[in-house]
Structures are given as structure tokens and as C-alpha cells.
Amino acid sequence: MAAILTVRDLRKRYPKVVAVDGVSFEVEEGICFSLLGPNGAGKSTTVEMLEGILPPSAGEIRFRGRPLDATYRERIGIQFQNTALQDFLTVRENLRFFRALYRHGADIDELIEVCRLREFLDRDTRKLSGGQRQRLLLAIALVNDPELLFLDEPTTGLDPQARRNFWELVRSIKARGKTIVLTTHYMEEAYLLSDDIAIMDHGRIIARGSPQQLLSEHFDDSVLELPVSAVAGKSLALPLLQRGEWVEIITADVGAAVRSLLAADVPLDRLRIRPRTLEDLFLQLTGSELRT
Ligand SMILES: Nc1ncnc2c1ncn2[C@@H]1O[C@H](COP(=O)(O)OP(=O)(O)OP(=O)(O)O)[C@@H](O)[C@H]1O
């Protein structure tokens, strides 16, 4: 598959901080590529350079093998966290307004179907729920029928159901051949949607791969979880990691760990065994909990 974006040694320096410190990667056409990282890692700065909004201090970005030019903005779509929707206009009127900014673009009726806007088409945009608003912002990002779509923390603030609905939408857009660049603070979202992930910290990429590759390259162990109360007062040879009301035991030998828990008389009725997740990897690589 050909690269739609090629990024070489991209840098952004501000007077007091190097926000992006030499990142290189390719985004293959038709995939969902995600940038993850703790606050201040340089994700937004990187994405704004990819969007052509912010000039790099050094390095290069190519779209389909060519430097970004005046046509680039017509060929990409950006879902901003806070696009200025036209107040006092309905959803339908907003769509028409943004569609009119482009000579060529998507069919409005098709967008209404794809983004499932039909049931609130005539509603004033100030009266939309969080999920409805995000669907409209997504439709607006798609009005010019872009080849490449940027989604910047698109589900922040949505309830779990609205978030799941949005994921379905993103999948259906990808199935229509769009390439997606996603930034998110939700590891589950990154895991479920991404084909390729770059984890950034301090302006650099510190890990890269598909979700499965990242997990299998970094981990060969599992996590046993028990309530704190189950291990309280027990003398255990296993290292315990406390996380809220639960303790975690990380082990490559689940059988041996369970045997030593039994030997120490630890009640196992609430024992949970889980594989490693992107959240674990993120914590291991960056030392930071994710902002939620
Ligand atoms: N316009 C600016 N002027 C000066 N410093 C900036 C500017 N924009 C970003 N920075 C700094 O660059 C670094 C990277 O910021 P950036 O917003 O790209 O990180 P991020 O990974 O997107 O973080 P978040 O998850 O909080 O959005 C930070 O130290 C930030 O303070």
C-alpha cells in the first residue's frame, strides 16, 4: 500500500521548548493512524503541521509524494474540537453553509446518512447533545469529500454509548476508503480503531506499530488482579502493584503465581486474569497515567 503522508525529521521549536524533536513516519493510504502520548508530548503540534496549519521549523511533509501545496487544504478534512458552528442555524443549514465553501465535495444527503444526522436535521445546533454535535462536526469535516481526515480527540466528553456510536461511524468512514489520522487520550479507542499507532513523548516517537504488534513486542506476561482486601495481611513473595481498590500481580507464569497465592491463603473468588493492554504499555513507556 502506498503512503499518503510521508514525514521526515519533522521539528517544531518554540522559544522556550522543542515541541517536536525530529519525528519521521509514513501513513499508509486507507488506514487509521493514531498519535498517542501524555499531555505536552507534541501530538497537537505534530498534527497541526500535518494539517498545514502550523509551519514546521525543520523537516518535511509530503502528501502522495509531493510537498504540501495550495490544493492540500481542499483534499483534507479536519474535525476540530471546537469548530465555530453557525449559531441560530440548524444542522441542515450549517451543512449547506460549510458545503458552499468548496467547489467540489460530498453529496449532502449522503453525509446526512453516513453521519446519521437525519433525526435532528432541523434542530438549532446549540440544542444538540454531545454525540450529535460530534457527528455534525464529523460531517462538516467530510463536506469536501477529503482523502485524508484528521480527528482530534473526537470523543472527549462523550458518554460511553455515544463514544461507541462514534467508533462505528469512524469504521464506516474508513471502509469508504478514507485515511484517518486520530489523536486520542482513550486507549480503548486507539486499540479498537487504529491500524498503526505512534506513541510520542517529549517530542519524539518512542514506540510504533499496530496495537497487536506493540503489545506482543513489549509484553510476554499477564496481569492478575485481586481486591486489596484479599491480600491484606497476607505474606506474599509476589510483587504487588496497587491501583485504587485493586492490586495487580504481573507475571509471565500465571500458574506459579496462582499457586503462591493459594499457598498464602489468599481468597481467589474475585481473582481476574487479563492480558496486557495499551494502557499498560503507555504507562510503562511514558510513566504517565492518561488524562481522561
Ligand atoms: N504556541 C506555542 N508556543 C509555545 N509553546 C507551545 C506552543 N504550543 C505548544 N507548545 C508547547 O509544546 C509542547 C507540546 O505541546 P502539544 O500541545 O503539541 O502537546 P500535546 O501532546 O498535544 O498535549 P495535549 O495532550 O495536552 O494536547 C508543550 O510543552 C507545549 O507547552
The ligand as an ORCA input file, in Angstrom:
! r2SCAN-3c Opt
* xyz 0 1
  N       2.205     28.102     20.548
  C       3.066     27.600     21.437
  N       4.029     28.359     21.974
  C       4.910     27.856     22.851
  N       4.905     26.574     23.274
  C       3.967     25.761     22.771
  C       3.002     26.218     21.828
  N       2.194     25.174     21.502
  C       2.632     24.127     22.214
  N       3.695     24.456     22.982
  C       4.457     23.562     23.871
  O       4.927     22.484     23.086
  C       4.852     21.252     23.819
  C       3.998     20.259     23.059
  O       2.640     20.702     23.084
  P       1.451     19.955     22.337
  O       0.221     20.773     22.530
  O       1.863     19.643     20.948
  O       1.347     18.598     23.146
  P       0.169     17.512     23.122
  O       0.864     16.195     23.099
  O      -0.779     17.806     22.054
  O      -0.503     17.733     24.534
  P      -2.091     17.635     24.952
  O      -2.375     16.182     25.072
  O      -2.081     18.308     26.287
  O      -2.884     18.346     23.916
  C       4.331     21.617     25.194
  O       5.433     21.805     26.049
  C       3.606     22.923     24.953
  O       3.590     23.713     26.131
*
